[in-house]
Amino acid sequence: QGHIGYQAPGKIPVRAKGDDGSLPAPGWDSDYDWQGWIKQDELPWEYDPARGYIVTANQAVVDKDNYPYELTSDWGYGTRSERITDLIKSKIKGGGKI
């Protein structure tokens, strides 16, 4: 049997505290300098979840209170991912496969 997984892609900077990247930062102020890059193995990921599927639809993929880096403050509201999840659950409940 195969595996499923999700890995957030990209090279994402470690921003200064309080800087979510949504606005320009004052380039002359070193308090706003990037501190490097988030390591690939520290980016959000999921592998073979017990529920048997992964849903991504621009919703938050980390708990901002527990994840050590600021990825963005511009996540989707989660309504699309909730709808997709509801459809998958109803399909599975009815004996269907996904």
ZINORQUI-V272868 format. One line per field, one symbol per residue. ss: DSSP state (H for helix, E for strand, C for the rest). psi: psi as a letter, one per 40 degrees, with the letter a starting at -180 (. if undefined). burial: b if it has 24 or more other ideal C-beta (glycine too) atoms within 12 Angstrom, else e. A space follows every 50 residues. Layout:
ss->???
psi->???
burial->???
This chain:
ss->CCCCEEECCCCCECCCCCCCCCCCCCCCCHHHCCCCECCHHHCCEEECCC CCCCCCCCCCCCCCCCCCCCCCCCCCCCHHHHHHHHHHHHHHHCCCCC
psi->iaiiihhhiihhihiiheheeeiiiheeheeeiieaihideeihiihfid eeihhhfeiheihdeeheihdiefiieedddddddddddddddeeii.
burial->eeeeeeebeeebeebeeebeeeeeeeeeeeeeeeeeebeeeeebeeeeee eeebbbeeebbeeeeeeebbbbeebeeeeeeeeebeeeeeeeeeeeee
